[in-house]
Amino acid sequence: MYPGRPVPADPSKFSVYERLRYWLHNCIHNHNHKEIQERALPSRILDVKRGSIGEDQIKVVDNLETKITYVALSHCWGSSQHLTATRDTLESLKLGISILSLPKTFQDAITVTRKLGFRYLWIDSLCILQDDAEDWEIEGSKMASIYEKAIVTIAADRAKDDTEGFLSLRPERPYIEIAEKAHENVRTIHVFPIALKDEFHDGFDVDMDEEPLSQRAWALQERLLSLRMFHFGQTQVAYECRSHIFTEDGYNHPVPLDYLGQDSREKLPDFDQAVYRVEKRWRDIIEWYTKRALSHPSDKLPALAGLARKFDRDSIHHREERPEYLAGLWRSNLLEGLCWFSK
């Protein structure tokens, strides 16, 4: 058991957004994360500001300013068919579309973006031309930068596909009320029972890796590359950055730099560490990645490309020669990378 606070069933309550804004503000001003300034912006982004073209409409914009603050979305596409950006639909998207014409996950992401006080939102299927291989190649090469540069990423963890959304009512978590007396004062403490899954348990009970989004291969690099992320799970919202995790029920936990747990919440290492440690980190990421699902086998390498560029870009500071990436492996430890077995 661990002490905490009750979580409201409705994730759209004012108190929830108040807490999310506090977490984000506190992280931006106190966590000393290095903001990404020089990376490439996406070519297109969604303008979701109320009243810019209509209360219930949004539009795709291009020719972006150099300095722009935006939110990104990480989500499960699923098999549902809905409006996407194509060569035929791009002009209508730029003129403006009704929010109600979008799947529920996108509608919820727009709601959260607005509640957080931001104007711009990046959603892959509405900002990359889905029927244009050249556009996919250009925007795909920016994928690492897009998630790194976002002020925060919204993770629709609980939604199996885009039709489900992630702001529906949540089941109430069981808790026990305990009266605590300190001197003459009596206060009520809420205590949550947790299941001990392993011999070691650190109290973290959000189960992000049990959510549908964590089964998607593309979502791994989106999570690891994002500087900050709101996880909208089955039971509560969790905030994850490169140094801390906060949850609605009051669980606050620093993320140790040397921690490597099954839930994969350790971020990419700061590259002031030894090269061998960075190479080991890549092998660990590959192990997580290969447990996840891909809708298209041809995406196996593209879904890793953003992480590879991150490693390539940052590890150059530790080598006289630029490391060579070879389809999921690195020439510097090619033989070791080929030594694997299936569990």
Secondary structure, DSSP 8 states (H G I E B T S, - for coil): -EEE----S-TTSHHHHHHHHHHHHHHHHHS------SS---S-EEE--TTSS-TTEEEEE-S--SS--EEEEE----S-------TTTHHHHHH-EEGGGS-HHHHHHHHHHHHHT--EEE-HHHHS-TT-HHHHHHHHTTHHHHHHHSSEEEE-TT-SSTTT-S-S-------EEEEEEETTEEEEEEEE-----SSS--S----GGGSGGGGBHHHHHHHHH-SEEEEE-SS-EEEEESSEEEETTS-EEE--TT---TT-------TTS-HHHHHHHHHHHHHHHTTSB-SSGGGTTHHHHHHHHHHHHHHGGG-SS---EETTEEGGGHHHHT-----
